[in-house]
Each structure stands twice: as C-alpha cells, then as structure tokens.
Amino acid sequence: MALGFQRARDLPVKKLEAAMANLPRHEEGANPEEDPGGDPLNGKTILVTGGTGSFGHSFVHRALTAHNPKKIVVFSRDEFKQYRMGQRFDDHPNLRFFIGDVRDPERLNFAMKDVDVVFHAAAMKQVVASEYNPMECIKTNVLGAENVIRVAIQRGVRKVVAVSTDKAVKPINLYGSSKACMEKLFIAANHMAGAQDTRFSIVRYGNVIGSRGSVIPVFLKQAKTGALTITDDRMTRFWLSIEDGVKFVIECARIMEGGETFVKKVPSMRIVDLADAICPDCERRIIGIRPGEKLDEAMVSEEESHFTYEFDDKFVIMPQIKLWDEATEPEFDGEPGRKVEPGFSYTSANNAEWLSVDDILRLIKETEVVDE
C-alpha cells in the first residue's frame, strides 16, 4: 500500500510557522555584532541567487532561526514565488526580495550593493529541459555564473559560494557540463580577484530528498495508480536532506579559503529501494534511461583524486593550480586532510554508506516534498 500522507510539505510548514514567533528580528539599519566564533552569516548582508527554490527556502529558514544575519536578499525571477515566500516567512524585516536574473549584470550589480556573502544557487536544473533548450541552459548556468563572479569582484563581496551538483563530475548531459564549466569559472575567479579580498569556493552535493524535480513527488503521485515507472532498476543515487545540504553549505562558507570544492559525505540509495519504501505493492514499469541520465552518480572522479583530501565528514578537492602561498596540505578546524589514493573515486555505487528501505521511508516522512 502507498504511504498514508498527502503532501510531506504540511509537517515542515507547521514546524516553520511555530518557529516564526522566535525568529530574531533587528531594527531597520541595525548592524548586529559579529559572532566571535566566526559565524559566516552573523551581522552580514547575504545575497542568495535563485533564492525562491528549494535551497533558498531552506537556507533562509536556517539563517533566520539559527544565525543572526543583518539582511538576506533573495534574488530570483518569479515575483509570485517571492510573494509566497514573503508570506511564508511572515514578511520578516531582515528579508528582502529582488526581482532579477543572473543573466542581467546590471541588475546583479544593483542587488549586490553592500553584500558581504553570496550564495549562488540560481541554475537551470532540469536535465531533459537543458537538452532541449541548450542555449538557455548556457545563458543561465555559464554566462550567469560569469556575471555573478564579475559583479562580486566589482562590489568587493568577501565570500562567494557556488552550489554545484554531482552531475558536474564526468558529465554526459548539458546540465552537468554547464555546471562543470561553472565550477571552473568559480575556481579561476580567485585569480581574477587577485589581491582583492574576494574569495570563491564550490559546494558539490547529490540529489536532495523531495526537492523540485525529485523522483519522490513523481512516485507519490504514481502510487495512487498502482504502478511506478522506473528508468532502470540498477540505478543508484546519492541522497541527502535539504536541511543537511544547507548546513553544509553554511559551514563551508565559514571554513573556505578560496578555490576549494567541498563534497559532503552522504549515503546512497537504490531506486528499487525507494520504490519499495513508497509503494511496495505497486507494479514496476521499466521505461529506459532518459536523455542525459546516468546509472550511478559521482562526486569525486578518479582524475580529481590527485588533488583530493578526506576529512571525517567530507572530501575537499583543492585547485589544480596553486592559488595561495600557503601549506599544500589543507587543514580545517584543526583537522588535517588525508590524501586519498591515486585513482580514488566517490560514487553512489562504491559508497560505504547506504540507506535501507526503512531509512528512506523515515526520511520521506520527515521531508518537505516540493511538487510544484
């Protein structure tokens, strides 16, 4: 039988509304004292591109409940999504909305005035849509990234963190290729900034449970019909909650020096186990791999192993060209990195940590599923 809940969105929204009464609120123009522990958001003006997406919603929630930012600017193209997001966050006085597109450098320049930290999450993310609309994908994911870089340097932004994807590793589709290009641009941007104190880093992670475009809302709808469509029953994926992804991105903003690609260690899951968790009695219809789709995903390639260091909760890929006159062995919060073996790769198939059917079921019940 199918899971006995309508929309997984309901539970998290109730939790969010309950938390609103305790959100920290600063008077207009206030400048909260920065956290002596080095919190990357406290007292800062933050810009989030693509801020009305899954990442943006969770980031804003986390920033306003667990941190103390001076101001958060949500930069996106859809005024209705901004209106709904404003309602969801009770028109919080530290939250601002800018209509704009990363393709438009003039609008970006206006939005980045007095910004301290940028989180770049705007992207054209749908694999199939990118295959059929390649020029639009390039304009947003590559040229838009260039605009973010140039304006951030011009405006003297201190830190810029780009949110990337496992599909950027050994890409076989345009979306992944465009994100791989975006990553190269952001690493090279540290050279462009030169002596100026603007630093760029990347956070790369896998599929987000229940996010817009995820297979979960598709399976939930199909479960009502008694049949699930699966592209290939051998398929594996990295899987994490959006909350964990946001926490990791914020943590990387704190520890970054510039030029790193941070990869969070996350569990893998089998698509057939996801089907069992959602509707174990449903018929499974194998429909074949879609254009640009992989059987397994990778977050560190064999070629990147020569520059990759392992930490307790993450891998860090250092830039291939040395950027700074610092020690070659990275160290974060007193933990030295351990060089991985040549030829090492981190994929959803060779991962050491796997989600069981029960694990997947629990995560779905805890997750806000976006089906719009």
KALIN-V723771 format. One record per residue. PSI is psi as a letter, one per 20 degrees, with the letter a starting at -180 (* if undefined). Layout:
PSI
PSI
This chain:
q
r
q
l
q
f
p
i
h
g
g
h
g
g
g
g
h
h
i
h
h
j
p
p
p
q
q
p
i
q
n
q
p
q
p
i
i
k
p
i
h
p
j
q
p
p
p
o
q
k
i
j
a
g
g
g
g
h
g
g
g
g
h
i
h
i
a
m
q
g
q
p
o
o
o
r
h
o
h
g
h
g
g
h
h
g
g
h
k
k
l
p
i
j
p
q
p
p
p
r
p
i
i
n
h
g
h
g
g
g
h
j
p
k
p
g
p
p
o
o
i
p
q
o
i
p
g
g
h
h
h
i
m
h
h
h
g
g
h
g
h
g
h
g
g
g
g
g
g
g
h
g
g
h
i
k
p
g
p
p
p
p
o
a
q
h
i
i
p
l
q
j
r
h
g
g
h
h
h
g
g
g
g
h
g
h
g
h
h
h
g
h
h
c
i
q
l
p
q
p
r
q
p
p
r
b
p
p
p
j
r
p
i
q
i
g
h
g
h
g
g
h
h
h
i
j
p
p
p
p
g
p
i
i
p
q
q
q
p
r
q
h
g
h
g
g
g
g
g
g
g
h
h
g
i
q
h
p
i
q
o
p
o
p
p
q
r
r
q
p
h
h
h
g
g
h
h
g
n
h
i
q
q
p
o
o
i
q
p
r
p
j
q
q
g
q
q
q
i
p
r
h
h
i
h
i
j
p
q
p
r
g
j
r
q
o
o
q
q
h
p
p
h
q
l
r
q
h
o
q
p
p
k
i
o
q
q
o
p
r
q
p
i
q
q
o
r
i
h
j
q
i
p
q
p
r
g
g
g
g
g
g
h
g
h
i
q
o
p
o
k
*
